[in-house]
Amino acid sequence: MTNPASGTHTLVLLRHAKSGCPPGVADHDRPLAERGRREAPLAGRWLADRLPPVDGIFCSTAVRTRQTLEATGLVAPTVYTDDIYEAAPETLLELVNSADETLRTLLLVGHAPGLPALADRLAGPDSAPDALDALHTKFPTSAIAVLTVPGRWADLAPGGGTLTALHVARD
């Protein structure tokens, strides 16, 4: 989905897999549920089969996002940041805008409602109608939004990407 000669990038937004709700555990510390442990590797396989290799990752520091990333099997230089947890789409866009331009495929592992709101804001007029319909219907755990981004990360603005796919990794 990327073409280095044209200066395009691929942005992948992965919502964490299904988490558990153990009594007395703070939201930030919630681990993956059994279903999440099954679905996160499916997300990793889907990404590995369909996209160029991920060469940079931003991941929330929440336990469930770190466990999701680990279970995908995807390996790339990773920045763990509290800025993703409970972030507004504007904050997430600022993070993407800060990405190194040498990263061709960037993975952002985070949470709803920030990730689906970011995907919606970035999706420009050439976005795939079926992916937009799916995004507007639901962005459940283990959902993956894929956007093509022309030009530099630093220049990405609302409406500046093309939503090409929305997939939900389920067994």
C-alpha positions in Angstrom: 0.0 0.0 0.0 3.0 2.3 0.2 5.1 3.5 -2.7 8.3 5.0 -1.5 8.9 6.7 -4.8 5.7 8.6 -4.5 6.3 9.7 -0.9 3.2 7.9 0.4 3.0 6.4 3.8 0.7 3.8 5.4 -0.9 4.6 8.8 -2.4 1.6 10.6 -4.7 2.2 13.6 -5.2 -0.9 15.8 -7.6 -0.9 18.7 -6.4 -3.2 21.5 -7.8 -6.7 21.7 -10.6 -7.5 24.1 -9.6 -6.8 27.7 -10.8 -8.3 30.9 -12.3 -6.3 33.8 -10.8 -7.9 36.9 -12.3 -6.5 40.2 -10.1 -3.9 41.8 -7.9 -3.4 38.7 -7.6 0.2 37.4 -8.6 0.8 33.8 -5.0 1.5 32.7 -3.9 -1.9 34.2 -6.6 -4.1 32.7 -5.1 -7.2 30.9 -6.3 -8.9 27.8 -9.2 -11.3 28.2 -8.9 -14.9 26.8 -10.7 -13.7 23.7 -8.2 -10.9 23.3 -5.3 -13.3 23.6 -6.8 -15.3 20.7 -7.6 -12.3 18.5 -4.4 -10.2 18.8 -2.3 -12.8 16.8 -5.0 -12.8 14.1 -4.6 -9.0 13.8 -0.9 -9.5 13.4 -1.3 -12.1 10.8 -3.8 -10.0 8.8 -1.4 -7.0 8.9 1.7 -9.1 7.9 -0.2 -10.8 5.0 -1.7 -7.6 3.5 0.6 -4.6 4.3 4.3 -3.7 3.9 6.3 -4.4 7.0 5.6 -2.0 9.9 8.7 0.0 10.5 7.6 2.2 13.4 5.1 1.8 16.3 3.4 4.2 18.7 1.7 2.2 21.5 -0.3 3.3 24.6 1.3 2.4 27.9 -2.0 0.6 29.0 -1.4 -3.0 29.8 -4.0 -4.2 27.2 -2.4 -2.3 24.4 1.1 -3.5 25.2 -0.2 -7.1 25.5 -2.0 -6.7 22.1 1.1 -5.5 20.4 3.2 -8.3 21.8 0.7 -10.9 20.8 0.5 -9.6 17.2 4.1 -10.7 16.7 4.9 -7.4 14.9 8.4 -6.1 15.7 9.6 -2.6 14.9 11.1 0.3 16.9 8.4 1.2 19.4 7.6 4.2 21.4 5.3 3.6 24.4 3.5 6.8 25.4 0.8 7.9 27.9 -0.3 10.4 25.2 -2.4 7.7 23.5 -4.4 6.7 26.6 -7.7 8.5 26.6 -6.4 10.8 23.8 -8.5 13.1 21.7 -8.1 12.6 17.9 -6.2 15.9 17.8 -3.6 14.6 20.2 -3.2 11.4 18.2 -2.8 13.4 15.0 0.0 15.5 16.7 1.7 12.2 17.5 1.4 10.9 13.9 2.7 14.3 12.7 5.8 13.9 14.8 6.7 10.5 13.2 10.1 10.2 11.5 9.7 10.7 7.7 11.7 7.5 7.1 8.9 5.4 8.6 6.9 4.2 5.6 4.4 2.1 7.6 3.4 3.4 11.0 1.3 1.4 13.5 -0.6 3.2 16.3 -2.0 0.8 19.0 -4.5 2.5 21.2 -8.1 2.9 22.3 -11.6 4.0 21.4 -13.0 6.6 21.0 -9.7 8.2 20.0 -8.6 5.8 17.2 -12.0 5.6 15.4 -12.4 9.4 15.6 -8.9 9.9 14.2 -9.6 7.5 11.3 -12.9 9.3 10.6 -11.2 12.7 10.6 -8.3 11.6 8.4 -10.5 9.8 5.8 -10.6 11.9 2.7 -13.0 11.9 -0.3 -11.3 9.0 -2.0 -11.8 6.6 0.9 -13.3 3.2 0.3 -17.1 3.4 0.9 -17.3 0.0 2.4 -14.5 0.8 4.9 -16.2 4.1 5.8 -19.5 2.4 6.3 -17.8 -0.2 8.6 -16.0 2.6 10.5 -19.2 4.5 11.0 -21.0 1.4 12.2 -18.6 0.1 14.8 -14.9 0.1 15.7 -14.7 -2.8 18.1 -11.7 -4.3 19.9 -9.2 -5.8 17.5 -10.4 -3.4 14.7 -7.7 -2.2 12.2 -8.1 0.9 10.1 -5.6 1.3 7.2 -5.0 4.7 5.7 -2.8 5.8 2.8 -1.1 9.1 3.5 0.4 11.1 0.7 3.3 13.3 1.5 5.0 13.9 4.8 3.7 12.8 8.2 4.2 16.3 9.4 1.7 17.6 6.8 -1.1 15.1 7.5 -4.3 17.0 8.3 -8.0 16.2 8.6 -9.3 14.8 5.3 -5.7 14.2 4.2 -5.7 10.4 4.1 -7.5 7.7 2.2 -9.1 5.0 4.3 -8.5 1.8 2.3 -9.5 -0.9 4.7 -11.2 -1.6 7.9 -10.8 -5.1 9.3 -11.9 -6.7 12.6 -9.7 -9.6 13.6 -12.0 -12.3 14.9 -11.6 -16.1 15.3 
